[in-house]
């Protein structure tokens, strides 16, 4: 069956939802409904033709519904990843890979990122009790010999680790480049077979020997290509390890045995056997070699700051101990010519390796999440269609002509026919337009709330329809009554998209808690959060335990924050999930409060010596004259009004007399606390007791003192309180391990004895002074979410800070972030001086001590 046409069903078993079956059922039901009135029918019967039009439309809808989901969404199987991500879909290769966890994971993944590295060692540092401290030790040896190349390799290793590190993990010290301890293939007795050229065969033998000594996997372009077999495999590579990789992991023994090396070389095609093999250290390296009780001919593979390295023959006398046999006879070796051929073979293979291997394939895993695709890079979605083509438009003109001819003696016949058509078309247009608009419904880059229905059929589609309406069409409400469940439908669609990934963003637990939105605005806010969660699914699911890369700026950069932090913020309904200054809105408010006050702003007789308006104590006589200003239900839509700076500027004359006390800001969150003293009295904002109030004069600034002015001012203050508390709510994720003093030792690559893990692996620092944060139910919810979402092996601490504490923390946090980034950039540049490390150590020690002091004063989960 073609994807663009409906196949005819022939035979004894027609499609139960095909045209023939539907037509037969329709006629049968018409006969049953007609009873004795039914006499006969033929092909020009209007009722039968109407049934056929309906069956044609239903057949088309059934055919379209049976298409594959990508086809319904307008996706081409060969479309790029951006087109799929638009609908919250991603390919298998983007979902399966995870971050390295074990030593084996890190060894394999770093081997992909650094194919030129030798003696790559990633080891977990353990404490005295054998427990992982969260620190890793990375040592390696470069392919080149000069210091510039070694520095470049360390830089790549740092970038690779920072891009894939996990929470509460770090390198114990900068990656250490091991000095080469040169070893030569002094004696070789080998038997060859086949027709391979001797220089090529010996060159491959030398290369395999070099790889074995340096603990490298031979590069092959095929081994790093992604595998898409039927089995599911996550892991850091996104595929099962190859046999060569598993053997490489098992062969990483600190002692190199010549017998094991000879066995590996004997597996090369063209090598019949290696009868004798002897490795000899070069002159100075032989003198530096520490005596060890090793088997005869064996060598220690690596030490504290060195590792073995094969020296390729570069003089004819280096081949003096080589013997090659073929068919039992010794071959004569032209050492000069063979030496030149080996050097040329090595040069060609080095160039070939530089352009192959796993680096090009796996570098995508080392890159941060690129973000949602830009609209310009996506194919256009179908436009909204505000009309539709009636199914009955395909009927022969016979019926219209007959209706016009009979209009004189049957005036109701045309109206009856139009009514039947309207009933038919209104049902069909729902299905047709919904199918056409599926791409727009499921696209995550569509911020509009409109659903699929374009509107009811009108006079343009069905002439005579307006005459059947009881109310004129222009008087009918537009949009709401035909699409009153648009937000609920959008939420259900997003729930389905998230369920495809095994995710659920359930905000039901937030119901009943203090809220900064009126009900409709709250639903829209949750929809925005759910869209953001779906747009960033690859990052928030696959990398939920990822740590931040502190070589990149963290504050105000959504893609640089730890995914766990963003995930928790979205689940808790916060305005934003990335790292930002949570005290910024309060600082803006305090700046306006600290600004010089105009003499016209307030009555100086009511202001105390400190410049603040005192609270007014209510008497019983006052309480009898209080009038509610706002409804008890919040009516705030803080995200739809002017920005915060504009609000603060417009309310400066009101805010300055209120003073910097946050109690009035918390009270203004409750609409029922706004009262007016009589018809023309001041606006009062009651405190928690209801016995005292902040008094706000209504006169001046172009306002009268009537109820309308009281209502407008109360609404502005209420929305301002909602917006400030909404912007101030959020969280920071702090890793105490990274606050330890840094190691700047560049020569030995050691950082002393490993210290134990901190008492707390993660601190979640939250705003504690807002209305929601002061609610014990909300605090219990945050604690439960943290324990559920954080990695199970990490010990988490939860800190609730008031306004002053949050400002103090963010000052120290921003300073440490800046110093940490400067330290990371200095590491990438090659060296860290004490003037860079010392301020960082000082800032980290102070911040850690401050966090521990706060934690000691709060009950921890």
N, C-alpha and C positions, 0 to 999 in steps of 0.2 A: 504494500500500500504506500502510495506516495504521501509525503508529509503535507503536501499542499492541496490534496484533493480527497474527497470522500468516496471510498470504494463502494461499488454496488454489491449487495449480498445476493448471491444466487445459490440455489439448492434448496434442500428440505429444511434447513435450520437457519432462518434469517436472523439478523441482529434484533434482539428483543427491544432495543431502543432505536432501531432504524426507521426510516420513513414509512416503509410498507406496514410494519406492525403498528406504528403510531396512528397512521391513517385508518387502518382497520378498526382499532380500538375507538378512535374518535367517532367514526360513523356508527359503531355499535352503541356507544353511550348516547349519541344523539337520538338514535331510534328508541332506546329505552326511555329516555326523558320525554320524547314526544308522545308516546303512547298511541292512542287511536288517531291522533292528528297526523302522524307520519303515514304517508301513502307511498311515495316513490321518490327517487332522487336520480339525478344525472350529472354529467360533468359540468353543466353550466348552472347548477344550483348554487346560489350564493352561500348557503350554509356549508356545503361540502367544500367549496373553494376556500372559505375562511378556515375550515379545519385543515385543508392542505397547506395553506400559508403558515398556520401554526406548526404543523408537523415539519415543514421545511426548516423553520427557525429553530425548533427543538433539536432536530437532527444536527444542525450546524453547531449548536451549543454542546451537545453530547460529544461530537467529534473533537471539538476544541478542548473539552475538559479531559479527554484521554491523552492529550499530548504530554510529553515530559515537562517537568517543572522548568528546566532551563529554556525550553521552547516558549512556554507561556510567559516567561520573564523577558523574552527577546534576546536571550544569550546564545551566542554562537559557541559551540564546543571548543573552537580555536581562539576564542576571545582572550585577551590578556587578563592578568590577575586583577587589574583595577576594575574591570567591568564586573567581575564576580564579587569583589569586595564591596561593591556598591550595594549589594543585596545581603550582606552579612555572610557570604559564602567564601570559602577559601579552598585551595587545593590541598591534597594530602601532604605534600612536601612542606607546606607552611605550618601544619598543625602538629605533625608527629614529632619533629625534633624538640628536645628539651635541653636544659642546661646541664653541664657536667656536674656530677655529684661526687663520684668516687675517684680514687687515684687513677683507676683504669679509664674512666670517662675522660678525665683531664689529659691523660697521656695520648689517647686516640684523637681527641679534639684538637689539642695543641699541635699534634703531629700534622693534622690537616692544615692548620693555619701557618705553621712554620716548617714547610717541607725541607728547607735548607739546613735546619738545625740538627746537630749531632748531640749524642749523649743527653737527650732531653729527659729530665728527671723532675716530676711533679710529686712531691711527697707531703703528706699531712703531718703536721707537727703535733705531737702528743704530750700530755703532761705526765707527771710522775706515776699517775694511776692508769696510764694508757688511754685516756680520753682525748678526743679531738678538741683542740683549743680554738678552732676556727681559722687557724693560720696555715698557710701553705708555703712550702719552700720550692723555688723553681731555679734549677740550674741547667745550663745548656752549653753547647760548644758550636761556634759558627763554622760554616763551610770555608770562609776565607781566613786569612791569617793576620790581617792588619786591624788596628784598633778601631778604625772608622766602621768597618763592616761589623765588628762585634757590638759596637754601640748601636748600629742600626737594627741588629737582631734583638737586642734587649728592648729597644723601643717598640718593635713589633710584638714582642712577648707581653709587654706591659699593656699595650692597647688590646691585645687579644684577651688577656685576663680581665681587665676592667670591663670589657664589653659583655662578658659572660659570667661574671662572678655572682655568687648568691648572697643573700642577706646574711649579715654577721660573719662574713668571711673576708679575708684579706691576705695579701702576701706578707710573710713575716719580714722580708727584706727585699730590696730590689732584685730582679733576676740577675743571677751571677753567671758570668761567662767563664767557663773552665779553660784553663791554659792547656795547650796540646802537649802531650808527652809522646814524642815520636817513636814509632816502632816500624821496623822494616821487615819485609818478607825475605829473610836472608837465605833460606834453603827451601827449594820447592822441587818435588819430584812428582810428576803428574803424567798420566797416560791419557791420550786423546784418541778419538775415533770420529769417523765421518769425514765430510768434505769441507767443513768450515775452515775459513782462513785462520791461520795460527794467530796472527796479530789480533783479530777480532775476538777469538776465543780467549786468549790470555788477557785482553783488555777487560772483557766481561768478568773473568775470574778475579782480576784485581779490584774491579768495582764492587763485586759481591763481597770480597774480603774487606774492603774499606767500609762497606755498609754494616757488615757484621761487627767489626771492631768498634765502629762509632754508634752502634745501636740505631740504625736507620732501616726503614723499610724501603726496598727498591721501588722507585717511582714507576708507575705505569698509568697512562691516561685513563684506562678502563676502570681501575679499582675505585676511583672516586666519583664515578657517575652515579646519580641516584637510581636506586632499584625500586621498582614499583611492582612487587610481587603481591600475591593475594594475602600474605600474612601481614598482621599489624605489628609494627615495630616503632616504638618511640625512640628514646635514647638520644644522646647528644649528636649522633651522626645522622639520625633520621633513617637508618638502615641497620641491618645486622653487621657486625664486624666481619671483614673478610678473613679467610684462613691465614693469609700472610700476616694480618694484623694480630690475630690471636697468637700465632707462633712468635711474633716479635715481642709481645707482652711476656710470654713464658720464658723467652731466651734472655731476658734482661738480668743476667746474673753478674754479681760484682767480680767474678773470676772468669777470665777468658781461657778456655781449654783448647789447645791446638787440635785435639781429636774431634771436638764438636765443630770447630771451624772447617776441618778437612771434610767432615761428613756433609756439611752444608755446601761446600764447593763441589763436592762430587755429584750433586744433584743437577748441576748445570748441563744443558744439552751439549753434547760433544765431548764431555769429560767422562772417561771410563773409570777413573779412580784417582785419588790423591794418595800417593804412597808415602810421602814424607813432606812435612811442613814445619818450619821453624821460624819463629818470630824473635827478632833481636831488637832491644832498645838501642837508640842512637847514643853516641858517646856521653854527653853531659846528662842526658836523661837516665842512662844506665847507672851513672854515679849517684844520681839523686834518688833512685828507686830504693824504697825502704825494704829491708829484708823481711820476708814473710814466709811462713811455713806453707808453701804452695806446692802442688804436684810438679814434677819435672816438666819444664817447658811452659808452664802456665804463667799467666800474667794477671796482676790486678787491673781491672778495667778502668776504675776511676778512684780518685781520692778526694780530699777535702776541697781542693781548688784546682785540680787537674783531671784530665781524662786521656785515655789512649787515642792516638791518631795515626793512621797508616801513612807512611811517607812513600810516595810513588817513586819508582826508580828514575833517576835523572842522570845517571852516569853508566857507561857500559859495564864497569866493574860491579855495579849493583845487581847485574844479572849473572854474576859468575857462579852462584850456587843454584841456578835453575837448570833442571833437566826435564826434557819432554820426550816421551816415548809414544810411538805409534806402531801398532802391530808388533810389539815386542822389540822394536829397534829404536835406538836413540836418534833423535832428529838433530841435525846440525843447526845451531842458532847463530845467525848473524846479529850479534848483539847491537852493533851500531844502528843497523836498519830497523831491527825490532824495537829498539828504544824510541826511535823517531815515530814509528807507527803507533806505539802505545801512547805517546804524548799527544799525537794528533787524534787518536780515538778518544782520549780523555777530554780534549777540548771540545770535540763534537758532542759528546754525551753531556757535558756541562751545559752547553748552549741548549740542547734539547730538553734537559731537565728544568732549565730556567723558565721555559715556556709551557711546561706540562705539570702534571701532578694535581693534587687536590686543592691548591690554594685558590685557583680561579673559581672552582666549583663551590667551595665552602665559604668564601669570603662574605657571601650574603648573610650567613648566620652571625657574623661578627658585627654587622651593621645594626644600629638602633632601628626601632620600628619607624618606617618612613612616614607614618601618618596616613590619614584617609586620602584617597586620590583627589586631585583638584578637579573641579567640574569641567575645566577645559580639556582634560585628558579622557573624558568619558563620552560614550556615544549619547546622543540626545534621547530623552524619554519621549513617549507619545504625548502629544499635547492634550490638554483637557478638551473634551468634545461636549459642547453645550447643547447639541441637538442630536438627533438620531434618524436613521433611515427606517421608516416603518416596514414591517414585514409584509403588510397588505399592499405596499406600493407596487409589488410585483403582480397583483391581480389584473386581469384584463380590464380595459376601460369600459367593458359592457355594463358593469354594475353602476359606475358613475353616470353613464349616459342614461341608464334606466331610471336612476334616482332623480336626475334632473327632469326627465320627461314626465315622471309621475309626481312631481312636486305639487302640481295643482290639485289633483284629486286625492293624494295621500300625503298631506303635509307632515305627518309624524314619522313617515317611513325613513326619511333621510336622517332625522335626529336619532331614530332607533339604530340605524346602521352605524352612524358615527359613534354612538355610545358603546356598541359592541366592539368596534375597532379600538376604542380607547381602553376598554378593559383588557383587551388582548395585548395592546402595545405597552401598557404600563408594566406588565409582568415581564415582557420580553426585554425591555430596555434595561431593567436591572441586571439581568444576566449578561447581556451583550456588553454593556458599558463596563461592568465589573471586570469581565475578562479582558477587555481592551486596556483597562487602567491598572492591571496587575503590576506591571513594571513600576508605575508611579507609586502604587500603594506600598510595595515592599522596598523601594529605594530608600536608603538611609540618609541620603543627602537632600531629602525633601522636607523642609521645615514646616510646610503648611499642614493644617489639621483637616483639610477638606477630605471627604471620603469619596466613594466612587460614583454616587448618583449625580448626574448632571442637572436634573430638573425634570419636571413633568412635561409630557408632550404638549405642544401648543398649537395655535392656529396654523403656523407654518408647516407643521408636520401632518396634522389631521384637520383639514378645513371643516368648520362647523363645530369644533370642540368647545370653543369659548361659549357658545350658546347654551351648553349644558351645565356650565358652572353656576353655582348659586351666588358666588361672589365674583366680582370682576378680578381678572388676573393681576392687575397692578396693585390691588389691595391685599393680595395674599402675601404673607411673610416669606421672604426669600432665604433659602438655605437651612434655617434652623428646623423647620417642620419636616423637611424631606431628608435631613441628614443629622438628626438630633443625637445620634450615638457615634459621631465621628471620632471623638477622643477615645471612647471605650473600644471602638473597633481598631484604632491604631495601637492601643495597648495590647489587644489580643494578638494582632499580627506580630508585634515585636516579641511577645511571649513565645510565639511559635518559632520565630527565627532564633531566639536564644536557646530554646529547647533542642534545636538541631545540634547544638554544641554542648548539650548537657548542662546548660546554665539556666538560672532563674534569678531575676532581679525583683525580689518581692519586697515592696514597700508597705505591705499590710501591717508590719510590726510598728510602723511609725504612726499609724492612726491612733488618735486619742492623745498624742503628745502635743505640747505647745507648737503652734504652726504660725508661719509668717505670711500666709497666703489665704485668700478667700477660696472656697472649695474649687471653683472652676480654674483659677490660676494655679492652685496646688496640683491639680490633675495635669495641667499643661507643663508645670515644672518637672513632675515625675516623668512625663513623656520625654522631655528633653534629656533627662538623665538616662533613661532607658535607651534612647537613640545613641547617646554618647557611648554607653556600655557596648551596644551592638557594633558600633563603628570601630571600637578599639578591642574587639574580642581577641584577636591573635596575641595582643600584648597582655591583656588582663587575665587570660587563661593560661596560655603556654608559659608565660614568664612571670607568674604571680609571685614567685619566691626570689625574683631577681633583685640584686642590689644596684644602687645608683652608681653611675660612672662620675666620680667627683672631678675628673679632668674636664668636665663640661659644666657650664653654668646650670645651677639647679633651680633657684628661685625664678618663678614666672616663666618656666619652660615646661609645658605639659608633657612633652615626650621624654624628659630627663628624670622625672620623679619615679621613685620605686613603684612598680605596678601594684603592690599590695596596698600602698597608701592610697592610690587612686581608686582601687577597687573598694576599699572600705568607705571612702568618702562618697562614692556613688551609691553604695548600699544604704548609707545613713542619710541620704537626701541632701547632702551639702551642696553649696553653690558650685564649687569647683573641687577637683581632686588633686591638682598638682600643688607643688610647694609654692607658697606665696606668703606675704606678710599678713597674718591674720589680724594684727593690730592696726593695719593701715587705715581702716574706716574710722576707728577711734582717734587716731592721730589727726586725721582730717577734721574731725569734730572738735578736738581740743585746740587746733590751730584757729578755728573760728571763734571759740570761746576766749582765747587769749588775745584776739585782735582788739584794738582800741574800740571802745563803745561810743557811739554817737550820743549826743545829749538828747536827741529825739527818740532814741530807741526805747527808753523806759522812763518812768517817773522816778526821779532821784529820791523822793521822799520814802519810797518803798524799798530802797536798796540799802543793805547794811554796809558797814565799813569795809568789808572784804569785797564789795562789788557784786554780791550775790543776793538775789531776792530771797528773803526768808520764807519758809513754808508757813501756810496759814492754818491755824488750828480751828476746826469747825465746831460751832456751837449747835445746840439743838435747834435754835431758831434758823440757823443756816441750813441745816439738813432738810427742814420742811420746804425750803424754797429751791432745792436742787432739781434740775431738769436734765434727764439723759440727753446727750448730744448725738452719740453714735449708737447704732444697733449693737446688741451683745455679740452677734456673730461678726468675726473679722471681715472687713471688706477690702483688705489691702491687696494690691497687685504690684508689689515693689519692683518687679523686673520690667514693667511696661511704662513706667514714668520716666521723668528726666534723670540724668545721672546724679550721683551723690553730691558732687561739688556744686551743681546748680541748685539742688535742694537746700544744701547748707547755706548757700549765699542768699537764697530767698527767705530763709527763716532765721537769719542772723540776729535780727532785732528781738526774736523770741528766745533763741537759744542762749544768748549771752546772759540775760538775767537768771536763767535757770541754773547756770553754773556747771562745773565739771562733775558733779555728783551723778553717778550712773543710775541711781535709784529711780530718777524720773524717767530715764530711758527704758528701764525695765517695766515701769508702771505704764508707760505709753503703749506698750504692746497689747494691753487689754482695752478694747474699745469701750467697755462699760464703765471704765473709770473716768471718762471724760464727762464732766457735769458742768452745767451753767447755773450760776447763782441768779435765778430769776430770769425775766425776759431780757434785761439789758445788762446783766451783771457780767463779771469777768468769767473767763473759761477756767475751770478748776480741773486739776489732774490729781485724783485721789491716790494716796499711798496704799500700802498693803493693809494697814489697819482700817482705812476708811474714815479716820478721825482727823487726818491732816491732809493738806492738798497744796500743790503748787498753783499759785494764782497767776494767770496770764491775762493781761489787759488786751481787749479786742480793738480798741480805738487806735487810730494812727495807721500809717502805711497804706492809706487808701481803703481801709476797712471800716465798716460801721460796727456797732456793738450788738447787732441783732442776732437771731438764731442762725441765719444763713452764714454769717461770718464765723460764728462759733463752730458750726458744722464743718466749714471748709478748713479752718485752722486745725481743728481736731483731726480731721482726716489726713492732713499733711503731716502732722506730728506722728500720728499712728503709722503711716507708711514709712516715715523716716526711721522710726524705731525698728520697724520690721526689716528695712533694708540694711541698717547698720548691723543688727544682730545676725542677719543672714550672711552678710559679707565677713563678719568676724568669726563665724563658725567654720571649723575645719580641723586639720590635724597635721602634725609633723612626725616623721619617722626618723629616729636617731639610732645609730648603731654604736654602742659604747666601745666595741673593739677598735673602731677606727679613731677613737679619741686618745688611744695610748700614744706614748712618745714614739716618733718614727725612727727608723734605722737608716742612717746615712752612710753606713760602712760600705765602701765600694770595692775594697781590695779582697777581703776574705769571703764575703758573701755570707757571713754568719751574723746572727742577731742574739747570741747568748743562749742561755737555756730558755726553752719555751715557757711562758707564764701560763697560768690556768685561765680558763674562760672567765669573763666578767660575771658577776652575780646575776645580771640581766643582759640578755642578748639584744633585745629591742625595746626601745622606749617609744610609746605612742603618746605624743604630747597633744592634748586637746584643749580647746577653749572651754573654760569652766564657769564663766559669769553670765552667759546668755540664758534666756528663758528655757530653751530645751535642755541645755547642759546642766541646769540646776535641778532638773527633774530626775529623781532617782531611777525611774523606769528607763529613761534614755541612757543613763550611765550603765545600767545593767545590760541594756541592749548593745552598747558599744563594747563592753567587756566580753559578752558572748560572741559577737562578731569577730573580735580580735582573736579569741581562742580558737574559733572555727577556721578562720582564713589563714592565720599565720602558720608557717611550717611547724610541725608537731614537735620537732626536737629543739626548738628555740624557746627560751624563757622570756616572757614578755612582761613589761611593766607599763601601767597606764597612769598618766599624770593629767590632772585637771588643774588648769592655771586660771587665776583671775586676771583681770585686765592688766594690772601692774606687773604681775609675774610673767604674763605672756610678752609684754614689751621687753622686759629684761631678758627673757630667754631668746627672743628673736634677735635682739642686738648681739648677744654672744653667738648665736647660731649663724647669723649672716657673716660675722667676722671669721668664724672658724671655716665656713664654706669658702670664703675668699682666700684664706691662707692655705687651705687644703688644695684648692685648684692651682694656686701658684706653686705649691710643692709638686703636684703631679706634672705640671708643665716643665718644671725644672728637671724632674726625672726623665721626661721624654727628651729634654735637651742634652742629657748626659751626666749631669752632676747636680748635687744639692749642697749648698753652702750652709754653714751654721746660721747665718742671718735669715735664711728661709726656714730652716727646720726649728730653730729655737722659738720664734713667735708662734708657730703652729703647735709645738708641744705645750707652750704656756696656755694658749687658747683652749686646746683640747683638755688639758688637766683642769682648768677652771670650769669649763662646761660640764665635764663629767662629775666634778665635785658638786656643782650646783644641782644637777639632776639627781644625784644620790641623796642630797639633803632634802629635796622636794619629795622624793620617793619615801624617805624615812618618815616624813610627816603625813603621808597618806596611806591608807590601807590598800595594799596591792593584791591583785587576784592571784 
